[in-house]
Structures are given as structure tokens and as C-alpha cells.
Amino acid sequence: MYAFKLLIQNTQRFILTAMGIALCTLLMLFMVSLYESVADGCVEYVRTSKADLWVLQKHATNILRSTSLLPSSYETDLSNTEGVKSVSPIFFIFASVPIRGENATFYLTGFDPVTGVGGPPRILKGRSVKKDDEIVLDKAFAAKYKLKIGDRIPVKDDSLTVCGISGGTNMFVLQYAFITLNEAHNVVGFHYVVSAYQVKTMNGYPLKDVQDNIYTKLKNVVVYDNDTFVKNNIHEMENGIIPLFFIIMLITAVVLTAILSLILTVSVLERRKDFAILKALGSPHGFITGLVILQSMLLSLAGLVIGVILFFPMISLIAIITPEVANTTSVSQILLVSLGVMGISLISSILPIQKIRKIYPLEVFMS
């Protein structure tokens, strides 16, 4: 293949360019997989909830970046509301604890261990909380601080035993931890408030009617069905994370485009006379243009293959160094990034193609 022969004529340049593309591919794959992981960790707790309705303080729309405080007495009022089958209070607290000489922060979630509603979405090791002196930690948090089942950690004035390790509870910058509702009240020092209520409705009873009944009975509350509440949390997560990821991906795409455009333009300029000869000999229409596009795609493909091969060892190393930076990788992500890189290779061909159009066959006889 003539295009490939042109590329490997300068082996060092080919290798360096392919490695540059591979690094850009690595970064794009990492950002996409990181986004998927953050998205899952931020909303899986809500998504896996078995609640039909969520009741929060009136101004709150989510549990990620909203504060909600409701009287614990509302549990009785909700239980006596027409259409309500069961009510489960939950209490969320940002808490810092000393672990191995440094302060560690997690998102303490107090729930009723009898019903289990509001507890960890998945238990990977051990079991869920049963007693006030127990705690379930997120997998990434436990790995970061080298904690295992049976270890004890200080939470305010108490020492809690790690009884389980949970999954789907890593929010990237923060991780969930689960304790009993009573212990959560002990942490804050008072027992008359909760953050939210998960409500199960009676079979066949319209959700809208139950919502209206709750609004009639309680003041200063907002009631969301589970689907709406999941969307609220996804929206909040995307507003906080997506702009950052988008900017990094955009910068990476611009760098990759610049690398390819520069290398291909230099290659065209170096072979200006060769291309002039091809034009003078009457090369088929689009042959030289296709040659440049093919070189760009071959370079991108080489970098893409190297990037994908290096990606899996890289994320394994990252998981060891920083467990909280979890990654969720799938075939669809790799295909998405591959299409993006190949698309960038086509865009990068525009500048060198413009240079080729300015090469005239008569230049052969002028040199």
C-alpha cells in the first residue's frame, strides 16, 4: 500500500505520531469511562430504590447537592395518609472521621435496618448493617484507606465496626457509608429530623392521588415519584460533572487534530515535488487527496490500537493508586471513542488537502 509506504519512510516520525495519538486516545477513553462510573455511582442509590415516592423538604430536588430536613414526626402522618403502604425515613450527613492519621469524608446514610429500605444498593462483601455499632463502607473508600470487614473506625464519640462493603456507592469525590438511623441521630446529636422519606404505595392506588393526599396532610414538603427523582439527580450530576469532562474532551480533540494536521502538512510539503509529478503524469482525480486521507486514517488507526492496548493496564494501575477514581469500561465506549478518533482524522486532512490543491504540475519543470 503506497500510503503506508509513505508513512514508514520516516519511521521515527510515524512512531512518535502514533504514540501522540495513542495518548490522546487514552485520555478520551479514560474520561468516557470515568463519566460512566461517576454517573452510575451518583444515581445508582436512587435508581435501585424500591420506593414509589420520595418526600423531601420543599426546596430540595435531589440528594446530591440539596439539603433537606423534615420532622421525624412526619413518619406517623405519612403512614396514616390514604394510599400509603409503608414509610421509611432516611438521614444523610456529610461526616469526616480520622483514619490512619488523616481526615476522611463520606456521605453517611442512616436508615432503618429492620426494613432495610434506604440501605446499600449492593453488598459486595459481608452484610448490611444490623446494629448501631456497625457501618457499611463503599468499596473504593475501603480500598483507599485499607479498611476491611471487622475493622473499627471512630465516628464522633462512637467506634463502629465495618460489617460490609458496598458497590454502586462511589460518587468520585465522595462515597456513601451506611449506618442505622438511630446512630445517624447520635452523630448529629438530636433525634427529631430526617432528610427524606421513601414511600411505598398500595397496589392499584394512583401515585398522583397519593401525592395529592400527602400535600394535603403535610406542609413544606415536595413529593417526587421515583422516575422523576432519578432524573433530578442525573440532571444535578450532569450539571456538575459534564462541563468539566466536555472541556477536557474538547481540548484533547483539538490537540489530536493539531497533531495530525501538522504531521500531514509537513509530509505534503516534503513531497511537494512528488505530488507535482503525479499531477503532471495525470493521476486520477482524487488520487492524491485520497492518499492524504488514507495516511491520516492509518496514523489514527495505529494510535487507536496502541491506546486501547495500553488503556486496560492503565486503569488497573489507577485502581491501585487511587481506588476512588473508579472506571466503568464497555465495548460501546471503545467504539464511541474509536469513531471520534477516526472522525478527527478526516477533519485533520482538510489543511494538507488545501496545500495539495495549491501544487501545480508546472512546478516539475521549474525546479
N, C-alpha and C positions, 0 to 999 in steps of 0.2 A: 504494500500500500504506500503510494507516493507521499501522502500526507504524514504518515508515521515515520517514513524515512527522513523527511524534512525535520521532524521534531527531534529525532535521536541523533541528528548530525552534531548537535551540541548537547551531549549527554548531561553535563553538569547543570546547564540551564533547565533542561527537562526535569531532572530530579528535584532541583530547588523549587521550580514552579509547582510541580505535583505535590511537594510537601507543604507549600504555602496554601494550596487549595485544600489539602487534607486537614490542615489546622483550622481553616475556616469551616470546613465540613464538621469537624469535631465540635467546634463551638456551637454551630447550629443544631446539631444532634443533641448536645448537652442541654441547650436552652429549651428545646421542644420537650425532651424527656423530663426536665425539671419542672416545666409548666404542668405537664400531665400529673406529676407526682404531687405538686402543690395543690392543684385543683382537686385531686382525689382526697388528699389529707384535710383540706379545708371544709369540704362539704360531705364527706362520707358519713360523718357522725349524724348529720341531719338527714341525709339521703336514706340511711338504713333504719331510721327511726320508724317504729310501728304506730306512731301517733297519727290520728286523723286531723287533729287541730293543735296549734301552738298558741298559747296565751302569754303575751308579754306586756310590759308597760307600754303605754300609748305611743310614745315617741320612737320606740325600738322597732327595727325592721329585720335585724339579723342577730346572730350571736358572736360574730367575728369582731365587729368594731362598734357595737352598740351596748350601752349599759341599760339593763332592765332590772328594776327592783319592785317586787309585788309582795303584799302582806301574805304571810303563811296562812292566815285565816281564810283566804280566798279558796283554799282547797275544799273546805266544807261547802262553801257557796257553789262552787263548780260541781261538786258531787251531787248536789241537790237540784242541779239545773236539768230541765226536761231534755231528754235525748242523750244525756251523758252517761256512758257506761262506767268509765274509770278515769281517775285523775292522778297524775304523777308529777310531783314537784321536782325541780332541778335548780341547783345553785352553782353559778360559775364564778370563780375567783382567780384573779391573777396573783400568783404567790411565788415568792423567792425563798429558797432554802439553801443553807450551807452544805455543800457536798465536796468532799476532798479538797478543802481549803479555798473553794470559790463559790460564789453565789450562782445558783441555778434557778431559772424561772420556768414555771409551767402553768398550764391553764387547768387549775383544779376544778373538777366537776363532781359535785355532790349529788347523789341520787339515792333512792330507796332500794337497798339491797334485797328486800323481800320480793318486790315486783321485778326488779332488775331493769325497769324502764329508765332510760337515760344513762345507762352504763356503757361500757366499752362496746363498740360495734363488732370487734373481733378479738378473741383471746388467742394469742399465738402460743403462749406457754403458761402453765399454772392454771389459775382460775380467777373468777371475778371476786370482787370484794364481798365479804360476808359480815365482817365486824368493824367496829370503829377504829381499831388499831391497825387496819390494813390499807394498802394502796395498790392500785394497778398503774404501771408506768408504760408510756409509749416505747416501742422497740428502739427507735432512734435515740431517745433520751437515755434509756438504759444503757445502750451501747456507748454513747458518748461519755457517760460518767462511770462506765464499767460496773454497773449495778446488775444484780441477778436476784432471782427469787430467794427469799429468806433474808436478804439484806435489810437493814433498818436505816431509815432516813429521818432526820428531825424536821417536823412541820410545826412551827410555832413552839408550844410547850410540850408537844407530844412526840413520840417516836413511833413511826409507822413501819410495818413490815411489808416488804414487796411480796405480794401474793400472786401477781400475774403480770404478763407482758402483752400489750395490746397492739393491734395493727390498724391502719387506716385512721390514725390519730396524730399524724405529723403534719403540722401546718408550716413547715420550713423554718420560720423564725421562732416558732413556739410549738410546744407539744402538749397534748391533753394528759392529764393524770386523773384517776378516778378514786374517790373516797365515798364514805357514807354521807348522807345528807346531815346527819347529826354531827359528824366530825367536821363537816364544812361549816356548820354553825359555830362549832367550838373554835375554829380557826379565826373567824371574824369577830367572835365574842358576843353575838346575840342570835336569837333563835326565831325571830318573828318575821323574817323576809326570805324570799326565794327569787330566783332570776326569771323563771318561766314555768309553765305547766304544760305537760303533754297530756292531751285529752283523747280518749278513745270514745267513739260514739256508739250508740245502739245500732244493731243491724237494721238496715232499711230506713233509718231516720235521716232525712236530708241534711247534709252538712250546713247548708245555708240557714236552715231553720235553727240548728244548734248554735251557730254563730250569733244569730239574732237574739236567741234566748240568753246567751252569755252577755251580750252587750246590754240587754235589758236589766240583767241582775247586777252586773259589776261596772264600776266606774274606772276611768283612767287605764283601760286595757285596750289592746289590739289583738285580734284573733285572725290567724292565718291557717289555711289548710296546708297540709304538708308539702304539696307540689309548689305552691306559691312561696312557702318559706324556703324551700330548697333553691328556687330561682333568686330569691332575695340574697341568700348567702353567696350564690355563684356570682351575682352581679357585684356584690361587695368585694369578693375576691378578685374579680377581673379588673375592677377599678383600681385596686391596689397593686396588682402584680403585672397585668398585661402591658401597661405603658412602658414599664422597665424592660420587660422581655422584648417588646416590639422595637424599642430603641436599640438594644444590643443586637438583635437580629438584623435591623436595618443597617447598622454600622458594619456588621460582618458582611452583608451582601454588597455594600459599596466597596469595601476593601477587596473582596473577591473579584468584583467587576473591574476594579482598577488594576489588579494584578494581571488578570487575563488580557485586558485591553493593552496594557503596556508591553507585555511579552509578545503578543501577536503583532503589534505595531512595529516593534523593533525587528521582528522576524521579517515583516514585509519590507521594511526599509533596507535590511541587509540583502535581501534578494530582489531588490528593485529591478536590476538588470535582467535577472532570470524571468521575472514576470513580464518585462517588456518584450523579451524574446518570444515567450509563449504567445503574447498578443500578436506579435509580428508574424508568427507562424500560423495564425488563425485558429487559436484554441477555441473549442466550442463555447458558446455563450453560457456564462455562469460557471465555467470550469474553475477559474481561479477563485471566484467568490466562494464556491463550494469547498475548495481546498482550504481556505482560511477557516470556514465554519467547521469543517471536519477536524482540523487541528485543534480548534478551541474545544470541541466536544471530546476529543481524545485526551487532551490535558485534564479536562474536568472529570472524565471517567476514571483516569488514573488516580487523581487526587481523591475522588469519591471512594474508590475501593480501599485505598490506604487509610482514609479517615474512618470508614466503617470497621475495618480490621482493628484499628487502634482504639476504637470507641469502647469496646467491652472491657478490655484491661483497664482503661482509664476510669470507668465508672466503678469498677471493683476496687481500685486504689482509693478513689474518693470516698467510697463507703467505709473504708477502713480508717481514713484520716479524719473525715467529718461525717459521721453517721447521720446527722440531721439533714444533710443535703442528699435526700433520697431521690432516686431516679426511677421512673416507670418507662420502660422501653418496649416498643412493639414494632411489628413489621410495617404497619401503616405509617408510623413516624419516620422510619428509614426511607420508605417510598416517597413520602412528602418532601423530605429534605433532598432526596435524590432528584426529584422533579424540579425543585427550586434551584439546585446547583446547575442542572442541565439547562434550565431556562436562563440563568445568569450567563452561561457560556454563549448562548445565542445573542444576548444583548451585548456581550463583550466583543462580538465580532463586528459590530457596527462601525467603530472607529477605524480598524485596519482595513475594512472593506472600502471605506471612503478614501483611504490612502491609495488603495489599488486602482480605484477609478481615475485617479489623477496621474497614473502611469500611462505614457503614450508609447506606441510601438516605435516611433521615430527615435526614441531615446537610445535604441540599439546602435544607430548609425551616428549618434552624436558623441559617443564616448571614445 
